[in-house]
Amino acid sequence: MAKRNIEKHIRFSEKEDDILRRKAEKLNVSVCEYIRRMAVNGNILKYDILSLHDDLIGFRMVCNELNAIAKEINTHRTISAKNINALNTQLDFLESYTETFRIPTPEIVGEGENP
């Protein structure tokens, strides 16, 4: 086993410490061993959520349109042909969009190493 003579001091909130202890307990290792393994061998994933920005705008537009249609239907207590056409248009958009929609694959920015 490698000689460990370098100390690192970190602070945790009570909630973080509780989570850390439970995770270490599940693996039947000490908290120190759990932290060491995660720091050296663990991976940190980074998602590019900015790439979803345009997608979210499109979904918000559909939501706004659906809310407007629902408001009109609830106000008049009837569904018109115009409402049905508008609903079908939004449904068509969602169906075509979900065929191409993909959540971005995360980039591993903190890949583990063997000491």
VOKOL-325666 format. One line per field, with one value per atom (N, C-alpha, C): residue number from 1; residue in three letters; atom name; y, x, z. Coordinates in nm, 3 decimals, decimal comma, m for minus. Layout:
<atoms>
nr	(NUM	...)
rest	(ALA	...)
atom	(CA	...)
yy	(Y	...)
xx	(X	...)
zz	(Z	...)
</atoms>
This chain:
<atoms>
nr	(1	1	1	2	2	2	3	3	3	4	4	4	5	5	5	6	6	6	7	7	7	8	8	8	9	9	9	10	10	10	11	11	11	12	12	12	13	13	13	14	14	14	15	15	15	16	16	16	17	17	17	18	18	18	19	19	19	20	20	20	21	21	21	22	22	22	23	23	23	24	24	24	25	25	25	26	26	26	27	27	27	28	28	28	29	29	29	30	30	30	31	31	31	32	32	32	33	33	33	34	34	34	35	35	35	36	36	36	37	37	37	38	38	38	39	39	39	40	40	40	41	41	41	42	42	42	43	43	43	44	44	44	45	45	45	46	46	46	47	47	47	48	48	48	49	49	49	50	50	50	51	51	51	52	52	52	53	53	53	54	54	54	55	55	55	56	56	56	57	57	57	58	58	58	59	59	59	60	60	60	61	61	61	62	62	62	63	63	63	64	64	64	65	65	65	66	66	66	67	67	67	68	68	68	69	69	69	70	70	70	71	71	71	72	72	72	73	73	73	74	74	74	75	75	75	76	76	76	77	77	77	78	78	78	79	79	79	80	80	80	81	81	81	82	82	82	83	83	83	84	84	84	85	85	85	86	86	86	87	87	87	88	88	88	89	89	89	90	90	90	91	91	91	92	92	92	93	93	93	94	94	94	95	95	95	96	96	96	97	97	97	98	98	98	99	99	99	100	100	100	101	101	101	102	102	102	103	103	103	104	104	104	105	105	105	106	106	106	107	107	107	108	108	108	109	109	109	110	110	110	111	111	111	112	112	112	113	113	113	114	114	114	115	115	115)
rest	(MET	MET	MET	ALA	ALA	ALA	LYS	LYS	LYS	ARG	ARG	ARG	ASN	ASN	ASN	ILE	ILE	ILE	GLU	GLU	GLU	LYS	LYS	LYS	HIS	HIS	HIS	ILE	ILE	ILE	ARG	ARG	ARG	PHE	PHE	PHE	SER	SER	SER	GLU	GLU	GLU	LYS	LYS	LYS	GLU	GLU	GLU	ASP	ASP	ASP	ASP	ASP	ASP	ILE	ILE	ILE	LEU	LEU	LEU	ARG	ARG	ARG	ARG	ARG	ARG	LYS	LYS	LYS	ALA	ALA	ALA	GLU	GLU	GLU	LYS	LYS	LYS	LEU	LEU	LEU	ASN	ASN	ASN	VAL	VAL	VAL	SER	SER	SER	VAL	VAL	VAL	CYS	CYS	CYS	GLU	GLU	GLU	TYR	TYR	TYR	ILE	ILE	ILE	ARG	ARG	ARG	ARG	ARG	ARG	MET	MET	MET	ALA	ALA	ALA	VAL	VAL	VAL	ASN	ASN	ASN	GLY	GLY	GLY	ASN	ASN	ASN	ILE	ILE	ILE	LEU	LEU	LEU	LYS	LYS	LYS	TYR	TYR	TYR	ASP	ASP	ASP	ILE	ILE	ILE	LEU	LEU	LEU	SER	SER	SER	LEU	LEU	LEU	HIS	HIS	HIS	ASP	ASP	ASP	ASP	ASP	ASP	LEU	LEU	LEU	ILE	ILE	ILE	GLY	GLY	GLY	PHE	PHE	PHE	ARG	ARG	ARG	MET	MET	MET	VAL	VAL	VAL	CYS	CYS	CYS	ASN	ASN	ASN	GLU	GLU	GLU	LEU	LEU	LEU	ASN	ASN	ASN	ALA	ALA	ALA	ILE	ILE	ILE	ALA	ALA	ALA	LYS	LYS	LYS	GLU	GLU	GLU	ILE	ILE	ILE	ASN	ASN	ASN	THR	THR	THR	HIS	HIS	HIS	ARG	ARG	ARG	THR	THR	THR	ILE	ILE	ILE	SER	SER	SER	ALA	ALA	ALA	LYS	LYS	LYS	ASN	ASN	ASN	ILE	ILE	ILE	ASN	ASN	ASN	ALA	ALA	ALA	LEU	LEU	LEU	ASN	ASN	ASN	THR	THR	THR	GLN	GLN	GLN	LEU	LEU	LEU	ASP	ASP	ASP	PHE	PHE	PHE	LEU	LEU	LEU	GLU	GLU	GLU	SER	SER	SER	TYR	TYR	TYR	THR	THR	THR	GLU	GLU	GLU	THR	THR	THR	PHE	PHE	PHE	ARG	ARG	ARG	ILE	ILE	ILE	PRO	PRO	PRO	THR	THR	THR	PRO	PRO	PRO	GLU	GLU	GLU	ILE	ILE	ILE	VAL	VAL	VAL	GLY	GLY	GLY	GLU	GLU	GLU	GLY	GLY	GLY	GLU	GLU	GLU	ASN	ASN	ASN	PRO	PRO	PRO)
atom	(N	CA	C	N	CA	C	N	CA	C	N	CA	C	N	CA	C	N	CA	C	N	CA	C	N	CA	C	N	CA	C	N	CA	C	N	CA	C	N	CA	C	N	CA	C	N	CA	C	N	CA	C	N	CA	C	N	CA	C	N	CA	C	N	CA	C	N	CA	C	N	CA	C	N	CA	C	N	CA	C	N	CA	C	N	CA	C	N	CA	C	N	CA	C	N	CA	C	N	CA	C	N	CA	C	N	CA	C	N	CA	C	N	CA	C	N	CA	C	N	CA	C	N	CA	C	N	CA	C	N	CA	C	N	CA	C	N	CA	C	N	CA	C	N	CA	C	N	CA	C	N	CA	C	N	CA	C	N	CA	C	N	CA	C	N	CA	C	N	CA	C	N	CA	C	N	CA	C	N	CA	C	N	CA	C	N	CA	C	N	CA	C	N	CA	C	N	CA	C	N	CA	C	N	CA	C	N	CA	C	N	CA	C	N	CA	C	N	CA	C	N	CA	C	N	CA	C	N	CA	C	N	CA	C	N	CA	C	N	CA	C	N	CA	C	N	CA	C	N	CA	C	N	CA	C	N	CA	C	N	CA	C	N	CA	C	N	CA	C	N	CA	C	N	CA	C	N	CA	C	N	CA	C	N	CA	C	N	CA	C	N	CA	C	N	CA	C	N	CA	C	N	CA	C	N	CA	C	N	CA	C	N	CA	C	N	CA	C	N	CA	C	N	CA	C	N	CA	C	N	CA	C	N	CA	C	N	CA	C	N	CA	C	N	CA	C	N	CA	C	N	CA	C	N	CA	C	N	CA	C	N	CA	C	N	CA	C	N	CA	C	N	CA	C	N	CA	C	N	CA	C	N	CA	C	N	CA	C	N	CA	C	N	CA	C	N	CA	C	N	CA	C)
yy	(m0,118	0,000	0,125	0,222	0,346	0,421	0,484	0,565	0,691	0,717	0,833	0,938	1,038	1,141	1,281	1,291	1,420	1,428	1,535	1,553	1,656	1,630	1,724	1,745	1,868	1,898	1,954	1,892	1,940	1,950	2,033	2,054	2,008	1,949	1,902	1,961	1,979	2,014	1,884	1,896	1,777	1,682	1,740	1,658	1,586	1,658	1,596	1,485	1,509	1,409	1,284	1,303	1,190	1,108	1,176	1,107	1,030	1,095	1,033	0,907	0,916	0,801	0,685	0,717	0,611	0,543	0,621	0,562	0,474	0,518	0,438	0,309	0,322	0,206	0,102	0,148	0,056	m0,028	0,034	m0,037	m0,106	m0,091	m0,153	m0,108	0,022	0,081	0,203	0,249	0,368	0,491	0,598	0,723	0,769	0,759	0,800	0,718	0,588	0,501	0,535	0,562	0,598	0,727	0,829	0,957	0,937	0,861	0,837	0,766	0,662	0,589	0,677	0,757	0,842	0,951	1,005	1,112	1,060	0,940	0,886	0,808	0,726	0,636	0,680	0,775	0,816	0,902	0,917	1,000	1,116	1,231	1,346	1,367	1,366	1,383	1,527	1,580	1,716	1,711	1,763	1,768	1,907	1,911	2,038	2,076	2,133	2,165	2,289	2,366	2,483	2,440	2,319	2,270	2,243	2,231	2,209	2,338	2,451	2,581	2,600	2,579	2,598	2,498	2,377	2,275	2,319	2,373	2,416	2,532	2,619	2,730	2,674	2,576	2,513	2,449	2,378	2,315	2,419	2,528	2,635	2,695	2,712	2,767	2,673	2,544	2,446	2,455	2,462	2,471	2,596	2,707	2,832	2,819	2,759	2,741	2,647	2,538	2,445	2,510	2,593	2,666	2,762	2,829	2,922	2,846	2,730	2,648	2,600	2,552	2,503	2,616	2,736	2,850	2,882	2,880	2,909	2,803	2,675	2,567	2,580	2,608	2,621	2,744	2,850	2,973	2,952	2,890	2,874	2,742	2,655	2,523	2,443	2,462	2,388	2,378	2,273	2,254	2,279	2,377	2,411	2,337	2,341	2,282	2,353	2,483	2,561	2,507	2,475	2,420	2,283	2,201	2,068	2,078	2,168	2,187	2,238	2,331	2,384	2,274	2,192	2,081	1,982	1,950	1,858	1,915	2,045	2,109	2,095	2,121	2,108	1,963	1,871	1,729	1,684	1,728	1,695	1,747	1,871	1,928	1,842	1,807	1,728	1,590	1,526	1,394	1,401	1,499	1,511	1,551	1,633	1,681	1,572	1,492	1,390	1,280	1,266	1,168	1,208	1,337	1,383	1,432	1,449	1,502	1,399	1,440	1,353	1,432	1,371	1,432	1,417	1,524	1,516	1,413	1,347	1,251	1,329	1,287	1,362	1,344	1,447	1,442	1,407	1,313	1,278	1,375	1,461	1,564	1,531	1,436	1,397	1,248	1,192	1,046	0,990	0,877	0,814	0,759	0,743	0,687	0,584	0,490	0,395	0,452	0,461	0,518	0,426)
xx	(0,085	0,000	0,089	0,048	0,127	0,125	0,237	0,245	0,162	0,074	m0,015	0,029	0,102	0,151	0,100	0,010	m0,046	m0,189	m0,220	m0,353	m0,431	m0,557	m0,650	m0,763	m0,799	m0,906	m1,025	m1,140	m1,262	m1,371	m1,468	m1,579	m1,709	m1,795	m1,925	m2,033	m2,150	m2,266	m2,309	m2,395	m2,443	m2,515	m2,592	m2,666	m2,569	m2,469	m2,369	m2,294	m2,259	m2,188	m2,273	m2,401	m2,492	m2,499	m2,511	m2,517	m2,387	m2,276	m2,145	m2,130	m2,171	m2,162	m2,249	m2,370	m2,459	m2,401	m2,344	m2,286	m2,167	m2,084	m1,968	m2,015	m2,117	m2,170	m2,226	m2,294	m2,348	m2,238	m2,120	m2,008	m1,920	m1,956	m1,881	m1,735	m1,714	m1,580	m1,587	m1,472	m1,470	m1,501	m1,539	m1,567	m1,441	m1,327	m1,200	m1,174	m1,195	m1,172	m1,271	m1,396	m1,496	m1,456	m1,418	m1,377	m1,255	m1,157	m1,035	m1,069	m1,149	m1,185	m1,260	m1,355	m1,433	m1,345	m1,253	m1,166	m1,069	m1,018	m0,916	m0,978	m1,079	m1,134	m1,269	m1,334	m1,467	m1,464	m1,579	m1,594	m1,687	m1,658	m1,746	m1,803	m1,935	m2,001	m2,047	m2,029	m2,071	m2,168	m2,288	m2,389	m2,390	m2,400	m2,408	m2,555	m2,610	m2,752	m2,782	m2,680	m2,703	m2,751	m2,712	m2,757	m2,907	m2,967	m3,111	m3,191	m3,123	m3,191	m3,296	m3,256	m3,350	m3,465	m3,434	m3,538	m3,641	m3,593	m3,683	m3,771	m3,716	m3,797	m3,912	m3,882	m3,987	m4,094	m4,052	m4,149	m4,232	m4,170	m4,245	m4,350	m4,314	m4,410	m4,530	m4,505	m4,615	m4,701	m4,636	m4,710	m4,798	m4,742	m4,821	m4,940	m4,917	m5,027	m5,134	m5,092	m5,188	m5,266	m5,200	m5,272	m5,375	m5,339	m5,434	m5,555	m5,531	m5,641	m5,729	m5,667	m5,743	m5,826	m5,769	m5,842	m5,965	m5,947	m6,060	m6,169	m6,128	m6,225	m6,298	m6,226	m6,290	m6,379	m6,341	m6,421	m6,554	m6,549	m6,670	m6,741	m6,680	m6,737	m6,774	m6,696	m6,717	m6,585	m6,574	m6,454	m6,492	m6,428	m6,458	m6,362	m6,393	m6,305	m6,170	m6,173	m6,049	m5,960	m6,023	m5,948	m5,889	m5,966	m5,919	m5,801	m5,813	m5,702	m5,577	m5,595	m5,481	m5,417	m5,500	m5,447	m5,371	m5,426	m5,358	m5,226	m5,222	m5,097	m4,990	m5,028	m4,932	m4,890	m4,984	m4,952	m4,856	m4,882	m4,792	m4,651	m4,644	m4,513	m4,441	m4,512	m4,450	m4,406	m4,490	m4,454	m4,331	m4,325	m4,209	m4,085	m4,104	m3,991	m3,931	m4,017	m3,966	m3,891	m3,913	m3,837	m3,691	m3,663	m3,525	m3,463	m3,545	m3,495	m3,408	m3,291	m3,198	m3,135	m3,133	m3,062	m2,913	m2,836	m2,694	m2,620	m2,524	m2,440	m2,343	m2,329	m2,239	m2,093	m2,016	m1,872	m1,809	m1,716	m1,646	m1,532	m1,541	m1,439	m1,344	m1,378	m1,290	m1,279	m1,206	m1,198	m1,101	m1,140	m1,058	m0,927	m0,832	m0,701	m0,663	m0,582	m0,528	m0,400	m0,394	m0,274	m0,153)
zz	(0,000	0,000	0,000	m0,075	m0,086	0,047	0,078	0,198	0,177	0,270	0,258	0,359	0,310	0,401	0,365	0,269	0,232	0,284	0,355	0,411	0,330	0,313	0,251	0,351	0,373	0,468	0,390	0,411	0,346	0,451	0,423	0,516	0,451	0,533	0,488	0,577	0,521	0,604	0,673	0,772	0,842	0,746	0,655	0,558	0,464	0,415	0,327	0,399	0,526	0,603	0,623	0,648	0,665	0,536	0,423	0,294	0,271	0,298	0,280	0,366	0,491	0,581	0,534	0,488	0,439	0,315	0,224	0,103	0,136	0,229	0,270	0,338	0,421	0,491	0,394	0,290	0,188	0,124	0,106	0,044	0,147	0,276	0,384	0,386	0,368	0,375	0,468	0,513	0,596	0,510	0,576	0,505	0,432	0,497	0,434	0,307	0,316	0,200	0,088	0,124	0,024	m0,048	0,029	m0,030	m0,119	m0,071	m0,148	m0,281	m0,273	m0,396	m0,495	m0,444	m0,534	m0,595	m0,514	m0,564	m0,669	m0,650	m0,740	m0,856	m0,827	m0,928	m0,985	m0,921	m0,963	m1,089	m1,149	m1,268	m1,238	m1,296	m1,287	m1,426	m1,436	m1,565	m1,581	m1,699	m1,728	m1,845	m1,824	m1,929	m1,991	m2,123	m2,194	m2,205	m2,097	m2,099	m2,181	m2,213	m2,300	m2,438	m2,481	m2,611	m2,610	m2,493	m2,482	m2,485	m2,483	m2,472	m2,583	m2,708	m2,818	m2,811	m2,767	m2,753	m2,649	m2,538	m2,432	m2,476	m2,558	m2,611	m2,695	m2,778	m2,860	m2,774	m2,670	m2,581	m2,506	m2,466	m2,397	m2,489	m2,617	m2,712	m2,726	m2,731	m2,739	m2,613	m2,497	m2,371	m2,367	m2,410	m2,413	m2,506	m2,622	m2,718	m2,661	m2,599	m2,539	m2,426	m2,347	m2,241	m2,298	m2,407	m2,470	m2,525	m2,584	m2,637	m2,522	m2,415	m2,299	m2,238	m2,230	m2,174	m2,259	m2,390	m2,479	m2,466	m2,459	m2,445	m2,311	m2,204	m2,072	m2,063	m2,131	m2,129	m2,200	m2,318	m2,400	m2,375	m2,298	m2,266	m2,390	m2,495	m2,620	m2,694	m2,773	m2,854	m2,999	m3,058	m3,198	m3,291	m3,419	m3,520	m3,518	m3,490	m3,480	m3,368	m3,252	m3,139	m3,173	m3,239	m3,276	m3,373	m3,470	m3,564	m3,493	m3,399	m3,324	m3,239	m3,175	m3,095	m3,184	m3,298	m3,391	m3,440	m3,464	m3,507	m3,399	m3,274	m3,164	m3,143	m3,156	m3,142	m3,252	m3,375	m3,487	m3,460	m3,409	m3,378	m3,274	m3,167	m3,061	m3,111	m3,192	m3,245	m3,334	m3,422	m3,511	m3,434	m3,332	m3,256	m3,168	m3,105	m3,015	m3,089	m3,218	m3,296	m3,307	m3,307	m3,324	m3,193	m3,088	m2,961	m2,892	m2,851	m2,778	m2,663	m2,548	m2,436	m2,464	m2,448	m2,480	m2,394	m2,456	m2,385	m2,297	m2,171	m2,083	m2,123	m2,095	m2,115	m1,981	m1,983	m1,859	m1,844	m1,742	m1,722	m1,609	m1,526	m1,416	m1,412	m1,504	m1,514	m1,411	m1,352	m1,250	m1,305	m1,215	m1,250	m1,147	m1,185	m1,089	m1,031	m0,898	m0,836	m0,849)
</atoms>
